[in-house]
């Protein structure tokens, strides 16, 4: 706990058995109360290894995609009483040692969400990010900042911390089940005027680390730009979208009982 707030780390996993234990071993359990792994129908020993490590494990019976995995992660974390939820990829690409700092920024009350940025500092290229991905990241981020009126250093990190209030307020069921989920979630966070903080983060690119191929990267890029354009059009009152509904946040009495969406028939859980 930090400042009386219960901290959970969620691990959206797919074929992560080669890197899961290294990731898990660097989590600081002096402040982390709960670790939850959701296995998106992996073909390796991800679920078995997670159980051996003592991680609360949920397994999708069918592959639901990266966004669908996160929806289950957040639903379970809230059901298990988390006040701060940190999403960390179990592929060891991001440093788990930043969990206390990210959780602390939210627990301070200054921020509702915190993103670990590979672009702040020199972490991206130094960590082995391919040059074309770095250039694409910078170009997409510049366009997104322009369209959304923001000043983030990066929209594409897979390492994020969220307050319970954010997770209970955003319309996450309306978001994609694919990789563009991340950017839709950021756009909704901005739409609701939540406070976003960033922290510099080193990154590692190596054989076992997960990465989408060029074709899916292009699909993701167009999806990201589509989200940013839709956000701008909704801001201007020129269209409407279920992603960007009322700017009012849910009252505590309503949001406290709200879940995201994880059909029980699709998930098997182990305590």
MOJORA-V86852 format. One record per pair of residues at least 6 apart in sequence whose C-alpha atoms are under 6 Angstrom apart, sorted by the first residue. I is the first residue (numbers start at 1). J is the second residue. D is the distance in Angstrom with one decimal. If there is no record, write none. Layout:
BEGIN
{{I J D} {I J D}}
END
This chain:
BEGIN
{{1 7 5.7} {1 31 4.8} {5 83 5.5} {6 82 5.1} {6 83 5.1} {7 32 5.1} {7 33 5.4} {7 82 5.7} {7 84 4.9} {8 32 6.0} {8 33 5.9} {8 34 4.6} {8 35 5.7} {8 82 5.7} {8 85 4.9} {9 35 4.8} {9 85 5.8} {9 86 4.7} {9 87 6.0} {10 35 5.9} {10 36 4.7} {10 37 5.8} {10 73 5.9} {10 87 5.0} {11 37 4.6} {11 88 5.4} {11 89 5.6} {11 90 5.8} {12 38 5.2} {12 69 5.8} {13 38 5.8} {13 39 4.8} {14 39 5.8} {14 40 5.4} {14 42 5.1} {15 42 4.9} {15 44 5.5} {15 46 6.0} {16 46 5.6} {16 91 6.0} {17 45 5.7} {17 46 4.5} {19 91 5.1} {19 92 5.9} {20 90 5.1} {23 90 5.8} {23 92 5.3} {26 96 5.6} {27 96 5.4} {35 55 5.9} {36 56 5.0} {36 57 6.0} {37 57 4.9} {38 57 5.9} {38 58 4.7} {38 59 5.7} {39 59 4.7} {40 60 5.1} {40 63 5.2} {41 60 5.3} {41 61 5.9} {41 62 5.7} {41 63 5.2} {56 271 5.5} {57 269 5.9} {57 270 5.4} {58 268 5.4} {58 269 4.2} {59 267 5.5} {59 268 5.2} {60 266 5.6} {60 267 4.7} {61 266 5.3} {65 177 5.4} {65 178 5.2} {66 178 5.2} {66 179 5.6} {67 177 3.9} {67 178 4.9} {67 179 6.0} {67 181 5.0} {68 177 4.4} {72 262 5.1} {75 259 5.8} {75 260 5.4} {83 164 4.9} {84 162 5.8} {84 163 4.7} {84 164 5.8} {85 161 5.6} {85 162 5.2} {86 160 5.7} {86 161 4.1} {87 159 5.7} {87 160 5.3} {88 159 5.1} {91 209 5.1} {93 203 5.5} {93 204 4.7} {93 209 6.0} {94 203 5.1} {106 112 5.8} {111 195 5.0} {111 196 5.7} {112 163 5.4} {112 194 5.9} {112 195 5.2} {113 161 5.5} {113 162 4.6} {113 196 4.9} {114 160 5.8} {114 161 5.0} {114 196 5.6} {114 197 4.6} {114 198 5.4} {115 160 4.6} {115 198 4.8} {116 159 5.5} {116 198 5.8} {116 199 4.9} {116 200 5.8} {116 201 5.4} {117 154 6.0} {117 199 5.9} {117 200 5.0} {117 201 5.4} {118 124 5.0} {118 201 5.1} {118 202 6.0} {120 200 5.1} {123 202 4.5} {123 203 6.0} {127 203 5.1} {127 204 4.8} {128 205 5.2} {141 154 5.8} {144 228 5.8} {145 151 5.7} {147 232 5.9} {168 255 5.3} {168 258 6.0} {169 250 5.8} {174 243 5.9} {175 181 5.6} {180 220 5.9} {180 223 6.0} {192 247 5.1} {233 239 5.9} {234 240 5.6}}
END
